[in-house]
Amino acid sequence: MKIDPVAIDAAVTRDALLVSLADGRELATPIDWFPRLVGATRAERENWRLTGRGEAIHWPDLGEDIEIASLLRIS
């Protein structure tokens, strides 16, 4: 059985992109891997939304889209 990773929440700290998945997993990825997030203001980092059914995170102010499946491959 294949389980598609679906995000239900996200946050950006000074050091990491934190993502909570619907299946209970939590991902923490170094923010340094995402230059647009590194250079963003706090307000820009906090202005995000899930796209699709939670397959990606979109930051409209930054033009940044990060797919959850990609995070699982690199984490």
mmCIF file of the N, C-alpha and C atoms, coordinates in Angstrom:
data_MODEL
# 
_entry.id   MODEL 
# 
loop_
_atom_site.group_PDB 
_atom_site.id 
_atom_site.type_symbol 
_atom_site.label_atom_id 
_atom_site.label_alt_id 
_atom_site.label_comp_id 
_atom_site.label_asym_id 
_atom_site.label_entity_id 
_atom_site.label_seq_id 
_atom_site.pdbx_PDB_ins_code 
_atom_site.Cartn_x 
_atom_site.Cartn_y 
_atom_site.Cartn_z 
_atom_site.occupancy 
_atom_site.B_iso_or_equiv 
_atom_site.pdbx_formal_charge 
_atom_site.auth_seq_id 
_atom_site.auth_comp_id 
_atom_site.auth_asym_id 
_atom_site.auth_atom_id 
_atom_site.pdbx_PDB_model_num 
ATOM 1   N N  . MET A 1 1  ? 0.838  -1.179 0.000  1.00 0.00 ? 1  MET A N  1 
ATOM 2   C CA . MET A 1 1  ? 0.000  0.000  0.000  1.00 0.00 ? 1  MET A CA 1 
ATOM 3   C C  . MET A 1 1  ? 0.886  1.246  0.000  1.00 0.00 ? 1  MET A C  1 
ATOM 4   N N  . LYS A 1 2  ? 0.610  2.167  -0.902 1.00 0.00 ? 2  LYS A N  1 
ATOM 5   C CA . LYS A 1 2  ? 1.357  3.409  -0.996 1.00 0.00 ? 2  LYS A CA 1 
ATOM 6   C C  . LYS A 1 2  ? 0.630  4.497  -0.211 1.00 0.00 ? 2  LYS A C  1 
ATOM 7   N N  . ILE A 1 3  ? 1.373  5.185  0.624  1.00 0.00 ? 3  ILE A N  1 
ATOM 8   C CA . ILE A 1 3  ? 0.808  6.284  1.396  1.00 0.00 ? 3  ILE A CA 1 
ATOM 9   C C  . ILE A 1 3  ? 1.375  7.587  0.856  1.00 0.00 ? 3  ILE A C  1 
ATOM 10  N N  . ASP A 1 4  ? 0.495  8.452  0.390  1.00 0.00 ? 4  ASP A N  1 
ATOM 11  C CA . ASP A 1 4  ? 0.935  9.753  -0.094 1.00 0.00 ? 4  ASP A CA 1 
ATOM 12  C C  . ASP A 1 4  ? 1.161  10.673 1.090  1.00 0.00 ? 4  ASP A C  1 
ATOM 13  N N  . PRO A 1 5  ? 2.314  11.316 1.143  1.00 0.00 ? 5  PRO A N  1 
ATOM 14  C CA . PRO A 1 5  ? 2.572  12.238 2.254  1.00 0.00 ? 5  PRO A CA 1 
ATOM 15  C C  . PRO A 1 5  ? 1.728  13.501 2.105  1.00 0.00 ? 5  PRO A C  1 
ATOM 16  N N  . VAL A 1 6  ? 1.010  13.825 3.158  1.00 0.00 ? 6  VAL A N  1 
ATOM 17  C CA . VAL A 1 6  ? 0.128  14.990 3.156  1.00 0.00 ? 6  VAL A CA 1 
ATOM 18  C C  . VAL A 1 6  ? 0.439  15.835 4.383  1.00 0.00 ? 6  VAL A C  1 
ATOM 19  N N  . ALA A 1 7  ? 0.750  17.105 4.157  1.00 0.00 ? 7  ALA A N  1 
ATOM 20  C CA . ALA A 1 7  ? 1.038  18.023 5.257  1.00 0.00 ? 7  ALA A CA 1 
ATOM 21  C C  . ALA A 1 7  ? -0.255 18.562 5.845  1.00 0.00 ? 7  ALA A C  1 
ATOM 22  N N  . ILE A 1 8  ? -0.213 18.797 7.146  1.00 0.00 ? 8  ILE A N  1 
ATOM 23  C CA . ILE A 1 8  ? -1.356 19.434 7.810  1.00 0.00 ? 8  ILE A CA 1 
ATOM 24  C C  . ILE A 1 8  ? -0.954 20.747 8.488  1.00 0.00 ? 8  ILE A C  1 
ATOM 25  N N  . ASP A 1 9  ? 0.360  20.954 8.647  1.00 0.00 ? 9  ASP A N  1 
ATOM 26  C CA . ASP A 1 9  ? 0.833  22.184 9.269  1.00 0.00 ? 9  ASP A CA 1 
ATOM 27  C C  . ASP A 1 9  ? 2.293  22.398 8.898  1.00 0.00 ? 9  ASP A C  1 
ATOM 28  N N  . ALA A 1 10 ? 2.721  23.647 8.983  1.00 0.00 ? 10 ALA A N  1 
ATOM 29  C CA . ALA A 1 10 ? 4.121  23.987 8.695  1.00 0.00 ? 10 ALA A CA 1 
ATOM 30  C C  . ALA A 1 10 ? 4.510  25.215 9.506  1.00 0.00 ? 10 ALA A C  1 
ATOM 31  N N  . ALA A 1 11 ? 5.805  25.338 9.741  1.00 0.00 ? 11 ALA A N  1 
ATOM 32  C CA . ALA A 1 11 ? 6.346  26.510 10.430 1.00 0.00 ? 11 ALA A CA 1 
ATOM 33  C C  . ALA A 1 11 ? 7.787  26.681 9.979  1.00 0.00 ? 11 ALA A C  1 
ATOM 34  N N  . VAL A 1 12 ? 8.231  27.922 9.992  1.00 0.00 ? 12 VAL A N  1 
ATOM 35  C CA . VAL A 1 12 ? 9.622  28.216 9.672  1.00 0.00 ? 12 VAL A CA 1 
ATOM 36  C C  . VAL A 1 12 ? 10.236 28.879 10.892 1.00 0.00 ? 12 VAL A C  1 
ATOM 37  N N  . THR A 1 13 ? 11.280 28.255 11.432 1.00 0.00 ? 13 THR A N  1 
ATOM 38  C CA . THR A 1 13 ? 12.010 28.843 12.550 1.00 0.00 ? 13 THR A CA 1 
ATOM 39  C C  . THR A 1 13 ? 13.285 29.483 12.009 1.00 0.00 ? 13 THR A C  1 
ATOM 40  N N  . ARG A 1 14 ? 14.088 29.987 12.891 1.00 0.00 ? 14 ARG A N  1 
ATOM 41  C CA . ARG A 1 14 ? 15.358 30.581 12.476 1.00 0.00 ? 14 ARG A CA 1 
ATOM 42  C C  . ARG A 1 14 ? 16.261 29.553 11.813 1.00 0.00 ? 14 ARG A C  1 
ATOM 43  N N  . ASP A 1 15 ? 16.110 28.272 12.213 1.00 0.00 ? 15 ASP A N  1 
ATOM 44  C CA . ASP A 1 15 ? 17.014 27.231 11.743 1.00 0.00 ? 15 ASP A CA 1 
ATOM 45  C C  . ASP A 1 15 ? 16.401 26.167 10.847 1.00 0.00 ? 15 ASP A C  1 
ATOM 46  N N  . ALA A 1 16 ? 15.070 26.031 10.833 1.00 0.00 ? 16 ALA A N  1 
ATOM 47  C CA . ALA A 1 16 ? 14.488 24.879 10.148 1.00 0.00 ? 16 ALA A CA 1 
ATOM 48  C C  . ALA A 1 16 ? 13.103 25.154 9.572  1.00 0.00 ? 16 ALA A C  1 
ATOM 49  N N  . LEU A 1 17 ? 12.763 24.347 8.563  1.00 0.00 ? 17 LEU A N  1 
ATOM 50  C CA . LEU A 1 17 ? 11.402 24.248 8.061  1.00 0.00 ? 17 LEU A CA 1 
ATOM 51  C C  . LEU A 1 17 ? 10.813 23.022 8.741  1.00 0.00 ? 17 LEU A C  1 
ATOM 52  N N  . LEU A 1 18 ? 9.733  23.229 9.490  1.00 0.00 ? 18 LEU A N  1 
ATOM 53  C CA . LEU A 1 18 ? 9.089  22.147 10.233 1.00 0.00 ? 18 LEU A CA 1 
ATOM 54  C C  . LEU A 1 18 ? 7.752  21.836 9.588  1.00 0.00 ? 18 LEU A C  1 
ATOM 55  N N  . VAL A 1 19 ? 7.511  20.558 9.303  1.00 0.00 ? 19 VAL A N  1 
ATOM 56  C CA . VAL A 1 19 ? 6.274  20.157 8.649  1.00 0.00 ? 19 VAL A CA 1 
ATOM 57  C C  . VAL A 1 19 ? 5.663  18.983 9.406  1.00 0.00 ? 19 VAL A C  1 
ATOM 58  N N  . SER A 1 20 ? 4.384  19.103 9.734  1.00 0.00 ? 20 SER A N  1 
ATOM 59  C CA . SER A 1 20 ? 3.639  18.010 10.364 1.00 0.00 ? 20 SER A CA 1 
ATOM 60  C C  . SER A 1 20 ? 2.817  17.315 9.289  1.00 0.00 ? 20 SER A C  1 
ATOM 61  N N  . LEU A 1 21 ? 2.915  15.981 9.245  1.00 0.00 ? 21 LEU A N  1 
ATOM 62  C CA . LEU A 1 21 ? 2.184  15.200 8.259  1.00 0.00 ? 21 LEU A CA 1 
ATOM 63  C C  . LEU A 1 21 ? 0.940  14.580 8.884  1.00 0.00 ? 21 LEU A C  1 
ATOM 64  N N  . ALA A 1 22 ? -0.041 14.292 8.043  1.00 0.00 ? 22 ALA A N  1 
ATOM 65  C CA . ALA A 1 22 ? -1.303 13.727 8.498  1.00 0.00 ? 22 ALA A CA 1 
ATOM 66  C C  . ALA A 1 22 ? -1.129 12.370 9.162  1.00 0.00 ? 22 ALA A C  1 
ATOM 67  N N  . ASP A 1 23 ? -0.076 11.645 8.796  1.00 0.00 ? 23 ASP A N  1 
ATOM 68  C CA . ASP A 1 23 ? 0.138  10.307 9.369  1.00 0.00 ? 23 ASP A CA 1 
ATOM 69  C C  . ASP A 1 23 ? 0.903  10.339 10.687 1.00 0.00 ? 23 ASP A C  1 
ATOM 70  N N  . GLY A 1 24 ? 1.165  11.544 11.214 1.00 0.00 ? 24 GLY A N  1 
ATOM 71  C CA . GLY A 1 24 ? 1.821  11.673 12.514 1.00 0.00 ? 24 GLY A CA 1 
ATOM 72  C C  . GLY A 1 24 ? 3.308  11.972 12.450 1.00 0.00 ? 24 GLY A C  1 
ATOM 73  N N  . ARG A 1 25 ? 3.909  11.834 11.281 1.00 0.00 ? 25 ARG A N  1 
ATOM 74  C CA . ARG A 1 25 ? 5.333  12.151 11.170 1.00 0.00 ? 25 ARG A CA 1 
ATOM 75  C C  . ARG A 1 25 ? 5.549  13.658 11.201 1.00 0.00 ? 25 ARG A C  1 
ATOM 76  N N  . GLU A 1 26 ? 6.733  14.028 11.672 1.00 0.00 ? 26 GLU A N  1 
ATOM 77  C CA . GLU A 1 26 ? 7.144  15.427 11.665 1.00 0.00 ? 26 GLU A CA 1 
ATOM 78  C C  . GLU A 1 26 ? 8.497  15.521 10.997 1.00 0.00 ? 26 GLU A C  1 
ATOM 79  N N  . LEU A 1 27 ? 8.622  16.464 10.070 1.00 0.00 ? 27 LEU A N  1 
ATOM 80  C CA . LEU A 1 27 ? 9.866  16.666 9.341  1.00 0.00 ? 27 LEU A CA 1 
ATOM 81  C C  . LEU A 1 27 ? 10.517 17.964 9.787  1.00 0.00 ? 27 LEU A C  1 
ATOM 82  N N  . ALA A 1 28 ? 11.824 17.933 9.919  1.00 0.00 ? 28 ALA A N  1 
ATOM 83  C CA . ALA A 1 28 ? 12.599 19.141 10.203 1.00 0.00 ? 28 ALA A CA 1 
ATOM 84  C C  . ALA A 1 28 ? 13.735 19.175 9.196  1.00 0.00 ? 28 ALA A C  1 
ATOM 85  N N  . THR A 1 29 ? 13.752 20.216 8.372  1.00 0.00 ? 29 THR A N  1 
ATOM 86  C CA . THR A 1 29 ? 14.749 20.351 7.320  1.00 0.00 ? 29 THR A CA 1 
ATOM 87  C C  . THR A 1 29 ? 15.473 21.678 7.524  1.00 0.00 ? 29 THR A C  1 
ATOM 88  N N  . PRO A 1 30 ? 16.803 21.687 7.427  1.00 0.00 ? 30 PRO A N  1 
ATOM 89  C CA . PRO A 1 30 ? 17.541 22.946 7.620  1.00 0.00 ? 30 PRO A CA 1 
ATOM 90  C C  . PRO A 1 30 ? 17.050 24.050 6.684  1.00 0.00 ? 30 PRO A C  1 
ATOM 91  N N  . ILE A 1 31 ? 16.817 25.211 7.227  1.00 0.00 ? 31 ILE A N  1 
ATOM 92  C CA . ILE A 1 31 ? 16.336 26.331 6.416  1.00 0.00 ? 31 ILE A CA 1 
ATOM 93  C C  . ILE A 1 31 ? 17.382 26.755 5.389  1.00 0.00 ? 31 ILE A C  1 
ATOM 94  N N  . ASP A 1 32 ? 18.639 26.490 5.662  1.00 0.00 ? 32 ASP A N  1 
ATOM 95  C CA . ASP A 1 32 ? 19.699 26.863 4.716  1.00 0.00 ? 32 ASP A CA 1 
ATOM 96  C C  . ASP A 1 32 ? 19.522 26.207 3.351  1.00 0.00 ? 32 ASP A C  1 
ATOM 97  N N  . TRP A 1 33 ? 18.738 25.155 3.264  1.00 0.00 ? 33 TRP A N  1 
ATOM 98  C CA . TRP A 1 33 ? 18.480 24.474 1.996  1.00 0.00 ? 33 TRP A CA 1 
ATOM 99  C C  . TRP A 1 33 ? 17.494 25.247 1.128  1.00 0.00 ? 33 TRP A C  1 
ATOM 100 N N  . PHE A 1 34 ? 16.883 26.298 1.680  1.00 0.00 ? 34 PHE A N  1 
ATOM 101 C CA . PHE A 1 34 ? 15.859 27.063 0.971  1.00 0.00 ? 34 PHE A CA 1 
ATOM 102 C C  . PHE A 1 34 ? 16.209 28.555 1.014  1.00 0.00 ? 34 PHE A C  1 
ATOM 103 N N  . PRO A 1 35 ? 17.040 29.019 0.087  1.00 0.00 ? 35 PRO A N  1 
ATOM 104 C CA . PRO A 1 35 ? 17.524 30.409 0.117  1.00 0.00 ? 35 PRO A CA 1 
ATOM 105 C C  . PRO A 1 35 ? 16.426 31.466 0.189  1.00 0.00 ? 35 PRO A C  1 
ATOM 106 N N  . ARG A 1 36 ? 15.302 31.237 -0.459 1.00 0.00 ? 36 ARG A N  1 
ATOM 107 C CA . ARG A 1 36 ? 14.223 32.237 -0.400 1.00 0.00 ? 36 ARG A CA 1 
ATOM 108 C C  . ARG A 1 36 ? 13.673 32.371 1.020  1.00 0.00 ? 36 ARG A C  1 
ATOM 109 N N  . LEU A 1 37 ? 13.605 31.270 1.744  1.00 0.00 ? 37 LEU A N  1 
ATOM 110 C CA . LEU A 1 37 ? 13.134 31.336 3.132  1.00 0.00 ? 37 LEU A CA 1 
ATOM 111 C C  . LEU A 1 37 ? 14.181 31.985 4.032  1.00 0.00 ? 37 LEU A C  1 
ATOM 112 N N  . VAL A 1 38 ? 15.449 31.711 3.769  1.00 0.00 ? 38 VAL A N  1 
ATOM 113 C CA . VAL A 1 38 ? 16.527 32.306 4.571  1.00 0.00 ? 38 VAL A CA 1 
ATOM 114 C C  . VAL A 1 38 ? 16.467 33.827 4.496  1.00 0.00 ? 38 VAL A C  1 
ATOM 115 N N  . GLY A 1 39 ? 16.257 34.366 3.295  1.00 0.00 ? 39 GLY A N  1 
ATOM 116 C CA . GLY A 1 39 ? 16.261 35.808 3.103  1.00 0.00 ? 39 GLY A CA 1 
ATOM 117 C C  . GLY A 1 39 ? 14.930 36.486 3.367  1.00 0.00 ? 39 GLY A C  1 
ATOM 118 N N  . ALA A 1 40 ? 13.925 35.723 3.762  1.00 0.00 ? 40 ALA A N  1 
ATOM 119 C CA . ALA A 1 40 ? 12.580 36.273 3.958  1.00 0.00 ? 40 ALA A CA 1 
ATOM 120 C C  . ALA A 1 40 ? 12.407 36.915 5.326  1.00 0.00 ? 40 ALA A C  1 
ATOM 121 N N  . THR A 1 41 ? 11.475 37.836 5.378  1.00 0.00 ? 41 THR A N  1 
ATOM 122 C CA . THR A 1 41 ? 11.112 38.420 6.668  1.00 0.00 ? 41 THR A CA 1 
ATOM 123 C C  . THR A 1 41 ? 10.223 37.425 7.427  1.00 0.00 ? 41 THR A C  1 
ATOM 124 N N  . ARG A 1 42 ? 10.034 37.687 8.690  1.00 0.00 ? 42 ARG A N  1 
ATOM 125 C CA . ARG A 1 42 ? 9.167  36.825 9.492  1.00 0.00 ? 42 ARG A CA 1 
ATOM 126 C C  . ARG A 1 42 ? 7.750  36.786 8.912  1.00 0.00 ? 42 ARG A C  1 
ATOM 127 N N  . ALA A 1 43 ? 7.239  37.951 8.525  1.00 0.00 ? 43 ALA A N  1 
ATOM 128 C CA . ALA A 1 43 ? 5.890  38.021 7.953  1.00 0.00 ? 43 ALA A CA 1 
ATOM 129 C C  . ALA A 1 43 ? 5.799  37.198 6.668  1.00 0.00 ? 43 ALA A C  1 
ATOM 130 N N  . GLU A 1 44 ? 6.817  37.272 5.824  1.00 0.00 ? 44 GLU A N  1 
ATOM 131 C CA . GLU A 1 44 ? 6.816  36.485 4.582  1.00 0.00 ? 44 GLU A CA 1 
ATOM 132 C C  . GLU A 1 44 ? 6.875  34.986 4.870  1.00 0.00 ? 44 GLU A C  1 
ATOM 133 N N  . ARG A 1 45 ? 7.664  34.601 5.856  1.00 0.00 ? 45 ARG A N  1 
ATOM 134 C CA . ARG A 1 45 ? 7.763  33.182 6.228  1.00 0.00 ? 45 ARG A CA 1 
ATOM 135 C C  . ARG A 1 45 ? 6.450  32.649 6.789  1.00 0.00 ? 45 ARG A C  1 
ATOM 136 N N  . GLU A 1 46 ? 5.726  33.497 7.501  1.00 0.00 ? 46 GLU A N  1 
ATOM 137 C CA . GLU A 1 46 ? 4.479  33.069 8.132  1.00 0.00 ? 46 GLU A CA 1 
ATOM 138 C C  . GLU A 1 46 ? 3.305  33.065 7.161  1.00 0.00 ? 46 GLU A C  1 
ATOM 139 N N  . ASN A 1 47 ? 3.449  33.696 6.018  1.00 0.00 ? 47 ASN A N  1 
ATOM 140 C CA . ASN A 1 47 ? 2.378  33.755 5.022  1.00 0.00 ? 47 ASN A CA 1 
ATOM 141 C C  . ASN A 1 47 ? 2.528  32.588 4.043  1.00 0.00 ? 47 ASN A C  1 
ATOM 142 N N  . TRP A 1 48 ? 2.019  31.432 4.432  1.00 0.00 ? 48 TRP A N  1 
ATOM 143 C CA . TRP A 1 48 ? 2.103  30.238 3.593  1.00 0.00 ? 48 TRP A CA 1 
ATOM 144 C C  . TRP A 1 48 ? 0.742  29.578 3.541  1.00 0.00 ? 48 TRP A C  1 
ATOM 145 N N  . ARG A 1 49 ? 0.580  28.678 2.572  1.00 0.00 ? 49 ARG A N  1 
ATOM 146 C CA . ARG A 1 49 ? -0.648 27.879 2.508  1.00 0.00 ? 49 ARG A CA 1 
ATOM 147 C C  . ARG A 1 49 ? -0.308 26.521 1.915  1.00 0.00 ? 49 ARG A C  1 
ATOM 148 N N  . LEU A 1 50 ? -1.104 25.537 2.265  1.00 0.00 ? 50 LEU A N  1 
ATOM 149 C CA . LEU A 1 50 ? -0.954 24.213 1.683  1.00 0.00 ? 50 LEU A CA 1 
ATOM 150 C C  . LEU A 1 50 ? -1.649 24.210 0.338  1.00 0.00 ? 50 LEU A C  1 
ATOM 151 N N  . THR A 1 51 ? -1.067 23.520 -0.627 1.00 0.00 ? 51 THR A N  1 
ATOM 152 C CA . THR A 1 51 ? -1.686 23.407 -1.935 1.00 0.00 ? 51 THR A CA 1 
ATOM 153 C C  . THR A 1 51 ? -2.065 21.957 -2.196 1.00 0.00 ? 51 THR A C  1 
ATOM 154 N N  . GLY A 1 52 ? -2.996 21.794 -3.129 1.00 0.00 ? 52 GLY A N  1 
ATOM 155 C CA . GLY A 1 52 ? -3.524 20.461 -3.381 1.00 0.00 ? 52 GLY A CA 1 
ATOM 156 C C  . GLY A 1 52 ? -4.234 19.968 -2.128 1.00 0.00 ? 52 GLY A C  1 
ATOM 157 N N  . ARG A 1 53 ? -4.008 18.727 -1.796 1.00 0.00 ? 53 ARG A N  1 
ATOM 158 C CA . ARG A 1 53 ? -4.570 18.152 -0.565 1.00 0.00 ? 53 ARG A CA 1 
ATOM 159 C C  . ARG A 1 53 ? -3.556 18.234 0.568  1.00 0.00 ? 53 ARG A C  1 
ATOM 160 N N  . GLY A 1 54 ? -2.537 19.052 0.406  1.00 0.00 ? 54 GLY A N  1 
ATOM 161 C CA . GLY A 1 54 ? -1.456 19.141 1.382  1.00 0.00 ? 54 GLY A CA 1 
ATOM 162 C C  . GLY A 1 54 ? -0.177 18.552 0.818  1.00 0.00 ? 54 GLY A C  1 
ATOM 163 N N  . GLU A 1 55 ? -0.112 18.432 -0.513 1.00 0.00 ? 55 GLU A N  1 
ATOM 164 C CA . GLU A 1 55 ? 1.080  17.864 -1.156 1.00 0.00 ? 55 GLU A CA 1 
ATOM 165 C C  . GLU A 1 55 ? 2.239  18.850 -1.253 1.00 0.00 ? 55 GLU A C  1 
ATOM 166 N N  . ALA A 1 56 ? 1.962  20.135 -1.040 1.00 0.00 ? 56 ALA A N  1 
ATOM 167 C CA . ALA A 1 56 ? 3.020  21.147 -1.150 1.00 0.00 ? 56 ALA A CA 1 
ATOM 168 C C  . ALA A 1 56 ? 2.686  22.332 -0.250 1.00 0.00 ? 56 ALA A C  1 
ATOM 169 N N  . ILE A 1 57 ? 3.725  23.132 0.002  1.00 0.00 ? 57 ILE A N  1 
ATOM 170 C CA . ILE A 1 57 ? 3.580  24.372 0.765  1.00 0.00 ? 57 ILE A CA 1 
ATOM 171 C C  . ILE A 1 57 ? 3.946  25.510 -0.184 1.00 0.00 ? 57 ILE A C  1 
ATOM 172 N N  . HIS A 1 58 ? 3.125  26.551 -0.183 1.00 0.00 ? 58 HIS A N  1 
ATOM 173 C CA . HIS A 1 58 ? 3.326  27.692 -1.074 1.00 0.00 ? 58 HIS A CA 1 
ATOM 174 C C  . HIS A 1 58 ? 3.445  28.971 -0.252 1.00 0.00 ? 58 HIS A C  1 
ATOM 175 N N  . TRP A 1 59 ? 4.476  29.757 -0.542 1.00 0.00 ? 59 TRP A N  1 
ATOM 176 C CA . TRP A 1 59 ? 4.672  31.080 0.052  1.00 0.00 ? 59 TRP A CA 1 
ATOM 177 C C  . TRP A 1 59 ? 4.447  32.100 -1.054 1.00 0.00 ? 59 TRP A C  1 
ATOM 178 N N  . PRO A 1 60 ? 3.261  32.710 -1.136 1.00 0.00 ? 60 PRO A N  1 
ATOM 179 C CA . PRO A 1 60 ? 2.950  33.620 -2.240 1.00 0.00 ? 60 PRO A CA 1 
ATOM 180 C C  . PRO A 1 60 ? 3.851  34.853 -2.305 1.00 0.00 ? 60 PRO A C  1 
ATOM 181 N N  . ASP A 1 61 ? 4.264  35.372 -1.162 1.00 0.00 ? 61 ASP A N  1 
ATOM 182 C CA . ASP A 1 61 ? 5.125  36.558 -1.164 1.00 0.00 ? 61 ASP A CA 1 
ATOM 183 C C  . ASP A 1 61 ? 6.519  36.263 -1.701 1.00 0.00 ? 61 ASP A C  1 
ATOM 184 N N  . LEU A 1 62 ? 6.921  35.008 -1.645 1.00 0.00 ? 62 LEU A N  1 
ATOM 185 C CA . LEU A 1 62 ? 8.284  34.615 -2.030 1.00 0.00 ? 62 LEU A CA 1 
ATOM 186 C C  . LEU A 1 62 ? 8.346  33.877 -3.356 1.00 0.00 ? 62 LEU A C  1 
ATOM 187 N N  . GLY A 1 63 ? 7.196  33.467 -3.871 1.00 0.00 ? 63 GLY A N  1 
ATOM 188 C CA . GLY A 1 63 ? 7.202  32.645 -5.082 1.00 0.00 ? 63 GLY A CA 1 
ATOM 189 C C  . GLY A 1 63 ? 7.856  31.296 -4.836 1.00 0.00 ? 63 GLY A C  1 
ATOM 190 N N  . GLU A 1 64 ? 7.726  30.787 -3.624 1.00 0.00 ? 64 GLU A N  1 
ATOM 191 C CA . GLU A 1 64 ? 8.362  29.521 -3.229 1.00 0.00 ? 64 GLU A CA 1 
ATOM 192 C C  . GLU A 1 64 ? 7.319  28.434 -3.075 1.00 0.00 ? 64 GLU A C  1 
ATOM 193 N N  . ASP A 1 65 ? 7.601  27.283 -3.660 1.00 0.00 ? 65 ASP A N  1 
ATOM 194 C CA . ASP A 1 65 ? 6.756  26.098 -3.532 1.00 0.00 ? 65 ASP A CA 1 
ATOM 195 C C  . ASP A 1 65 ? 7.659  24.926 -3.175 1.00 0.00 ? 65 ASP A C  1 
ATOM 196 N N  . ILE A 1 66 ? 7.304  24.207 -2.119 1.00 0.00 ? 66 ILE A N  1 
ATOM 197 C CA . ILE A 1 66 ? 8.089  23.047 -1.699 1.00 0.00 ? 66 ILE A CA 1 
ATOM 198 C C  . ILE A 1 66 ? 7.154  21.854 -1.597 1.00 0.00 ? 66 ILE A C  1 
ATOM 199 N N  . GLU A 1 67 ? 7.464  20.824 -2.381 1.00 0.00 ? 67 GLU A N  1 
ATOM 200 C CA . GLU A 1 67 ? 6.652  19.604 -2.357 1.00 0.00 ? 67 GLU A CA 1 
ATOM 201 C C  . GLU A 1 67 ? 7.030  18.737 -1.168 1.00 0.00 ? 67 GLU A C  1 
ATOM 202 N N  . ILE A 1 68 ? 6.025  18.181 -0.514 1.00 0.00 ? 68 ILE A N  1 
ATOM 203 C CA . ILE A 1 68 ? 6.254  17.348 0.662  1.00 0.00 ? 68 ILE A CA 1 
ATOM 204 C C  . ILE A 1 68 ? 7.046  16.087 0.279  1.00 0.00 ? 68 ILE A C  1 
ATOM 205 N N  . ALA A 1 69 ? 6.732  15.493 -0.851 1.00 0.00 ? 69 ALA A N  1 
ATOM 206 C CA . ALA A 1 69 ? 7.473  14.300 -1.301 1.00 0.00 ? 69 ALA A CA 1 
ATOM 207 C C  . ALA A 1 69 ? 8.959  14.616 -1.458 1.00 0.00 ? 69 ALA A C  1 
ATOM 208 N N  . SER A 1 70 ? 9.282  15.826 -1.917 1.00 0.00 ? 70 SER A N  1 
ATOM 209 C CA . SER A 1 70 ? 10.689 16.218 -2.044 1.00 0.00 ? 70 SER A CA 1 
ATOM 210 C C  . SER A 1 70 ? 11.363 16.315 -0.688 1.00 0.00 ? 70 SER A C  1 
ATOM 211 N N  . LEU A 1 71 ? 10.647 16.847 0.298  1.00 0.00 ? 71 LEU A N  1 
ATOM 212 C CA . LEU A 1 71 ? 11.213 16.918 1.649  1.00 0.00 ? 71 LEU A CA 1 
ATOM 213 C C  . LEU A 1 71 ? 11.524 15.540 2.192  1.00 0.00 ? 71 LEU A C  1 
ATOM 214 N N  . LEU A 1 72 ? 10.666 14.591 1.913  1.00 0.00 ? 72 LEU A N  1 
ATOM 215 C CA . LEU A 1 72 ? 10.904 13.224 2.390  1.00 0.00 ? 72 LEU A CA 1 
ATOM 216 C C  . LEU A 1 72 ? 12.134 12.609 1.724  1.00 0.00 ? 72 LEU A C  1 
ATOM 217 N N  . ARG A 1 73 ? 12.376 12.959 0.478  1.00 0.00 ? 73 ARG A N  1 
ATOM 218 C CA . ARG A 1 73 ? 13.549 12.421 -0.226 1.00 0.00 ? 73 ARG A CA 1 
ATOM 219 C C  . ARG A 1 73 ? 14.851 13.026 0.282  1.00 0.00 ? 73 ARG A C  1 
ATOM 220 N N  . ILE A 1 74 ? 14.820 14.297 0.715  1.00 0.00 ? 74 ILE A N  1 
ATOM 221 C CA . ILE A 1 74 ? 16.061 14.955 1.107  1.00 0.00 ? 74 ILE A CA 1 
ATOM 222 C C  . ILE A 1 74 ? 16.293 14.964 2.606  1.00 0.00 ? 74 ILE A C  1 
ATOM 223 N N  . SER A 1 75 ? 15.267 14.696 3.403  1.00 0.00 ? 75 SER A N  1 
ATOM 224 C CA . SER A 1 75 ? 15.417 14.749 4.871  1.00 0.00 ? 75 SER A CA 1 
ATOM 225 C C  . SER A 1 75 ? 16.128 13.531 5.388  1.00 0.00 ? 75 SER A C  1 
# 
